[in-house]
């Protein structure tokens, strides 16, 4: 019949096995999936997590040809990984450590991929699987360790930038005084953690998509942190200027609405500039090899031309 998709006979048992294990994982982790979805919807700092599975599916589809070629017979070590994931989930349930349950969900997906696709398929899709960890919010203790310093650093950076552009400011903790009657409180929501988590996801996807050496992709991913922090400081400075010269409603509207629409494109533009700079600083391997091949040929041609000129003189 037209419109039907045929599955090769050799893949049908693997497909049936994968669907069965996937259904068991979804049934077992349904409460964890619901809790994770609620965190995405209710916590702005980690709302980008809902995009991570969709981006991962797109990356798999984009590399479907290479992944299809690396399919092998099922690897039963995947069951061991799934058992370890269930053990981590049991630990989270027993000791009320919700992050362990969420991370074990990603580990269970790893085991499912290894079970169905084999080692070659698992290694070929390893970076996509590693990308899935970005959908899980940071544990509470780690969140506090990151959010507090980010908040303080954002305040210090905003004060420095405002003084550079000639605005007299006074800082008391995380409160910035602008002039005599204007104060700007840098709350925890202004720490930039939301922009940081979103930008790391964007940078990780971009690093996977661009065709660059591994060290350039790593440099791109590492640079996402200072770029996101710098963009958040710029956002605070613009908000402070708006507080001084316009109404507080306009400043708050820019901070919550307009800044998100402007800072992220600026950050992506900085990443593209970084890729351009890396491309200018590094000589491609093909260019160096072509130069190496041209060297002996040019020497040989010069030697042959010199030999012919001596023969002409003798004649």
Backbone torsions as a table, in degrees:
resi	resn	phi	psi	omega
1	UNK	NA	145.5	-179.7
2	UNK	-72.9	142.8	177.6
3	UNK	90.3	-5.0	178.3
4	UNK	-88.8	149.9	179.9
5	UNK	-104.5	121.4	-179.2
6	UNK	-90.0	135.1	177.6
7	UNK	-107.6	127.5	178.5
8	UNK	-56.3	146.0	-176.8
9	UNK	-61.0	-32.5	-179.4
10	UNK	-69.9	-22.7	-178.3
11	UNK	-93.8	-11.6	-176.9
12	UNK	-64.2	-44.7	176.7
13	UNK	-62.2	-38.6	179.0
14	UNK	-65.6	-41.8	178.8
15	UNK	-64.2	-41.3	178.4
16	UNK	-64.4	-42.0	177.9
17	UNK	-62.6	-44.5	-179.2
18	UNK	-63.2	-42.6	179.6
19	UNK	-65.4	-36.9	179.3
20	UNK	-65.8	-46.7	179.7
21	UNK	-66.5	-38.9	178.6
22	UNK	-62.4	-43.0	178.0
23	UNK	-62.3	-38.8	178.7
24	UNK	-66.4	-39.3	179.4
25	UNK	-66.4	-44.3	179.9
26	UNK	-62.5	-42.9	179.0
27	UNK	-63.5	-41.1	-177.7
28	UNK	-71.0	-35.3	-174.2
29	UNK	-102.5	16.9	-174.7
30	UNK	-60.1	-42.0	179.2
31	UNK	-65.1	-38.3	178.0
32	UNK	-66.5	-41.0	178.8
33	UNK	-64.0	-40.9	178.5
34	UNK	-65.1	-41.0	178.3
35	UNK	-65.6	-40.0	179.3
36	UNK	-65.8	-40.7	177.7
37	UNK	-63.8	-40.3	177.0
38	UNK	-62.8	-36.5	177.2
39	UNK	-64.6	-40.0	178.6
40	UNK	-62.7	-40.5	-175.7
41	UNK	-77.7	-31.1	-171.2
42	UNK	-102.5	-17.0	-178.0
43	UNK	-114.0	110.2	-177.1
44	UNK	-64.4	-27.9	-178.8
45	UNK	-64.0	-26.0	-175.8
46	UNK	-125.0	22.1	179.8
47	UNK	-66.1	-22.2	179.1
48	UNK	-68.1	-15.1	-177.9
49	UNK	-60.6	-28.2	-179.4
50	UNK	-68.3	-20.0	178.8
51	UNK	-84.7	-19.2	-174.9
52	UNK	-61.3	-48.9	178.1
53	UNK	-60.8	-37.0	179.7
54	UNK	-66.4	-42.0	177.6
55	UNK	-64.9	-39.0	178.6
56	UNK	-62.5	-41.3	177.1
57	UNK	-62.9	-41.0	178.2
58	UNK	-63.9	-40.7	179.6
59	UNK	-64.7	-37.9	176.2
60	UNK	-64.7	-44.3	179.4
61	UNK	-63.6	-38.0	-179.0
62	UNK	-67.1	-31.0	-179.7
63	UNK	-107.1	28.6	-174.7
64	UNK	-64.3	-33.9	-178.9
65	UNK	-65.3	-49.2	179.7
66	UNK	-65.7	-37.3	179.4
67	UNK	-69.5	-36.4	179.2
68	UNK	-64.6	-38.0	179.6
69	UNK	-68.7	-25.9	-178.4
70	UNK	-92.1	3.4	176.8
71	UNK	-63.6	136.5	179.4
72	UNK	-135.7	-175.1	178.2
73	UNK	-67.5	155.3	-177.8
74	UNK	-56.7	143.0	176.8
75	UNK	-107.9	116.6	-173.8
76	UNK	-74.1	-7.0	172.2
77	UNK	-64.9	-19.2	175.9
78	UNK	-61.1	-33.8	176.6
79	UNK	-64.4	-34.6	177.4
80	UNK	-64.4	-42.3	179.0
81	UNK	-64.5	-39.8	178.9
82	UNK	-64.9	-40.1	177.3
83	UNK	-62.9	-41.8	176.6
84	UNK	-62.6	-37.4	177.6
85	UNK	-64.4	-42.0	178.6
86	UNK	-66.1	-34.3	176.5
87	UNK	-66.0	-40.8	177.2
88	UNK	-64.7	-36.9	177.9
89	UNK	-67.1	-40.0	177.2
90	UNK	-63.0	-38.0	176.6
91	UNK	-61.5	-43.6	179.2
92	UNK	-63.9	-37.3	178.9
93	UNK	-69.5	-39.4	-176.8
94	UNK	-70.7	-39.5	-174.3
95	UNK	-107.1	15.9	176.2
96	UNK	54.5	42.4	177.8
97	UNK	-108.4	90.4	-172.4
98	UNK	-63.7	-33.3	-179.4
99	UNK	-63.2	-33.2	177.7
100	UNK	-64.1	-38.5	176.3
101	UNK	-63.6	-41.3	-177.8
102	UNK	-70.1	-42.9	178.3
103	UNK	-67.8	-31.3	177.8
104	UNK	-67.2	-26.1	175.4
105	UNK	-63.1	-44.0	177.0
106	UNK	-64.0	-39.8	178.9
107	UNK	-64.4	-35.4	177.1
108	UNK	-66.2	-37.0	175.4
109	UNK	-64.1	-39.3	175.5
110	UNK	-58.0	-47.2	179.9
111	UNK	-62.7	-37.8	178.6
112	UNK	-64.0	-43.7	179.2
113	UNK	-64.2	-43.1	179.4
114	UNK	-65.9	-38.4	-179.3
115	UNK	-64.5	-42.6	-174.4
116	UNK	-85.2	-47.2	-171.9
117	UNK	-90.6	-20.3	-176.4
118	UNK	87.9	177.8	-174.2
119	UNK	-65.4	-42.0	-178.2
120	UNK	-62.9	-44.3	178.7
121	UNK	-64.2	-40.3	-179.9
122	UNK	-63.6	-46.2	-179.3
123	UNK	-67.8	-35.9	179.4
124	UNK	-67.0	-32.3	-179.5
125	UNK	-102.8	17.7	-173.2
126	UNK	-62.0	-42.5	-176.5
127	UNK	-69.1	-31.2	175.5
128	UNK	-68.4	-40.4	177.9
129	UNK	-66.0	-38.0	177.2
130	UNK	-66.1	-32.5	178.6
131	UNK	-61.7	-28.3	-177.7
132	UNK	-63.7	-24.0	179.7
133	UNK	-64.2	-21.0	-179.0
134	UNK	-71.7	-12.3	178.6
135	UNK	-81.5	-11.5	-177.6
136	UNK	-93.3	125.4	176.6
137	UNK	-60.8	154.2	178.3
138	UNK	-64.2	145.6	172.7
139	UNK	-58.1	154.6	-174.4
140	UNK	-55.5	-43.8	-178.9
141	UNK	-66.5	-41.9	178.6
142	UNK	-68.6	-34.7	176.4
143	UNK	-60.2	-44.6	179.6
144	UNK	-67.5	-34.7	179.0
145	UNK	-67.3	-29.8	-178.3
146	UNK	-90.6	-43.5	-172.9
147	UNK	-66.1	-42.6	-178.8
148	UNK	-60.4	-55.4	177.4
149	UNK	-61.0	-35.5	177.1
150	UNK	-62.2	-41.7	179.5
151	UNK	-62.9	-45.2	179.9
152	UNK	-67.1	-41.0	-179.1
153	UNK	-67.5	-36.9	178.1
154	UNK	-64.1	-39.1	178.1
155	UNK	-65.3	-46.7	179.3
156	UNK	-61.7	-43.2	-179.9
157	UNK	-65.0	-39.6	178.4
158	UNK	-65.3	-41.3	178.1
159	UNK	-61.8	-44.1	-180.0
160	UNK	-61.7	-46.6	-178.4
161	UNK	-65.9	-39.0	178.5
162	UNK	-65.2	-38.2	177.0
163	UNK	-68.7	-33.4	178.7
164	UNK	-64.5	-38.6	-178.9
165	UNK	-86.4	6.7	171.3
166	UNK	93.5	19.9	179.1
167	UNK	-103.0	124.9	179.3
168	UNK	-75.9	123.9	-178.3
169	UNK	-131.1	160.0	176.2
170	UNK	-136.0	128.5	-175.8
171	UNK	-110.2	132.9	172.7
172	UNK	-131.4	99.1	-174.8
173	UNK	68.0	-120.0	177.6
174	UNK	-106.7	24.2	177.7
175	UNK	-114.7	128.2	-179.6
176	UNK	-108.8	126.4	177.0
177	UNK	-99.0	124.3	-179.6
178	UNK	-112.5	106.2	-177.4
179	UNK	73.5	-145.3	-175.5
180	UNK	-99.6	-29.7	-171.4
181	UNK	-120.9	2.1	-175.1
182	UNK	-115.3	124.8	176.3
183	UNK	-127.3	144.5	180.0
184	UNK	-128.8	115.8	179.1
185	UNK	-93.7	122.3	177.6
186	UNK	-88.6	92.7	-177.5
187	UNK	-76.4	176.7	179.8
188	UNK	-63.0	-31.8	178.0
189	UNK	-67.8	-17.9	179.6
190	UNK	-93.6	5.9	-176.4
191	UNK	-66.6	-22.0	-179.5
192	UNK	94.5	8.7	-179.3
193	UNK	-65.8	-36.4	178.8
194	UNK	-62.7	-45.8	178.4
195	UNK	-66.0	-36.4	-179.4
196	UNK	-64.5	-47.9	-179.6
197	UNK	-65.1	-40.4	179.5
198	UNK	-66.1	-40.8	-176.2
199	UNK	-72.8	-32.2	176.0
200	UNK	-64.4	-39.5	177.3
201	UNK	-63.7	-44.8	179.5
202	UNK	-62.9	-43.2	-178.7
203	UNK	-67.7	-39.3	178.8
204	UNK	-62.8	-42.1	177.2
205	UNK	-65.2	-40.7	179.1
206	UNK	-65.9	-40.2	178.8
207	UNK	-63.2	-32.7	178.0
208	UNK	-73.4	-33.5	-173.9
209	UNK	-81.4	-34.8	-176.4
210	UNK	-74.8	147.1	178.3
211	UNK	-94.2	87.9	-178.8
212	UNK	-136.8	161.8	174.7
213	UNK	-60.3	159.0	-176.0
214	UNK	-61.3	-36.5	-177.5
215	UNK	-68.9	-32.2	176.7
216	UNK	-70.0	-38.2	176.4
217	UNK	-64.7	-39.3	177.8
218	UNK	-65.8	-40.9	177.5
219	UNK	-63.4	-38.0	178.1
220	UNK	-62.9	-43.2	-178.4
221	UNK	-68.6	-40.5	179.6
222	UNK	-66.2	-37.8	-178.2
223	UNK	-70.3	-12.9	179.7
224	UNK	-63.7	-29.8	-178.3
225	UNK	-68.7	-55.3	179.8
226	UNK	-65.2	-31.2	178.8
227	UNK	-66.2	-44.0	179.5
228	UNK	-64.5	-40.6	178.7
229	UNK	-64.5	-42.8	180.0
230	UNK	-63.9	-40.9	178.7
231	UNK	-64.8	-36.0	178.2
232	UNK	-67.6	-36.7	177.1
233	UNK	-64.9	-41.6	176.5
234	UNK	-61.4	-40.4	178.6
235	UNK	-61.3	-42.1	178.9
236	UNK	-65.6	-39.4	-179.8
237	UNK	-65.1	-44.7	178.4
238	UNK	-62.4	-39.5	177.9
239	UNK	-63.4	-41.0	179.1
240	UNK	-63.4	-42.0	178.6
241	UNK	-64.4	-39.9	177.9
242	UNK	-65.3	-36.4	176.7
243	UNK	-61.9	-35.9	-177.1
244	UNK	-75.8	-36.9	-170.4
245	UNK	-110.3	-8.7	178.9
246	UNK	-133.3	-167.1	179.4
247	UNK	-81.0	158.6	179.3
248	UNK	-68.5	-29.2	178.7
249	UNK	-64.3	-41.7	179.1
250	UNK	-65.6	-39.2	179.3
251	UNK	-64.8	-43.5	179.3
252	UNK	-68.3	-35.4	177.8
253	UNK	-65.3	-39.8	177.0
254	UNK	-65.1	-42.5	-175.7
255	UNK	-63.9	-40.3	-175.0
256	UNK	-90.1	-29.5	-174.7
257	UNK	-112.4	-61.4	-173.3
258	UNK	-67.1	-35.3	-176.9
259	UNK	-64.2	-36.9	179.2
260	UNK	-65.8	-29.6	-179.7
261	UNK	-81.6	-19.1	-177.2
262	UNK	-105.3	-38.3	-175.4
263	UNK	-69.7	-39.6	-179.1
264	UNK	-64.7	-45.4	174.5
265	UNK	-61.1	-36.8	176.9
266	UNK	-63.0	-42.2	179.2
267	UNK	-63.7	-41.7	177.8
268	UNK	-64.6	-39.0	177.4
269	UNK	-61.8	-39.2	176.9
270	UNK	-64.3	-37.2	176.1
271	UNK	-64.0	-42.6	178.0
272	UNK	-63.7	-36.9	175.0
273	UNK	-64.7	-36.9	177.1
274	UNK	-65.0	-41.8	176.7
275	UNK	-62.3	-40.5	177.7
276	UNK	-62.7	-42.2	-179.6
277	UNK	-66.2	-41.9	177.4
278	UNK	-63.5	-35.8	178.4
279	UNK	-66.9	-32.4	179.3
280	UNK	-78.7	-30.3	-176.8
281	UNK	-80.2	-25.6	-174.3
282	UNK	-108.5	130.6	176.2
283	UNK	-84.4	124.5	179.9
284	UNK	-59.0	150.5	-178.5
285	UNK	-62.8	-35.1	-179.3
286	UNK	-65.0	-37.6	179.1
287	UNK	-66.1	-41.4	-179.9
288	UNK	-67.2	-39.1	179.3
289	UNK	-68.2	-36.5	178.4
290	UNK	-67.0	-36.5	175.8
291	UNK	-65.7	-38.0	178.4
292	UNK	-65.5	-35.2	178.2
293	UNK	-73.0	-33.3	-179.5
294	UNK	-71.8	-26.6	-177.5
295	UNK	-60.2	-58.9	-180.0
296	UNK	-61.5	-36.0	-179.3
297	UNK	-64.9	-41.9	179.5
298	UNK	-66.4	-37.7	177.3
299	UNK	-64.5	-42.2	-180.0
300	UNK	-64.9	-40.2	179.6
301	UNK	-66.2	-38.8	177.5
302	UNK	-65.7	-37.8	179.9
303	UNK	-66.3	-42.4	179.5
304	UNK	-67.7	-38.3	178.1
305	UNK	-66.4	-38.4	176.8
306	UNK	-65.2	-38.6	178.9
307	UNK	-65.0	-41.1	178.8
308	UNK	-66.7	-35.8	179.4
309	UNK	-67.2	-36.7	177.4
310	UNK	-67.4	-36.0	177.3
311	UNK	-65.6	-37.2	178.7
312	UNK	-65.2	-38.7	178.7
313	UNK	-64.4	-41.8	179.6
314	UNK	-64.6	-37.7	-179.8
315	UNK	-69.7	NA	NA
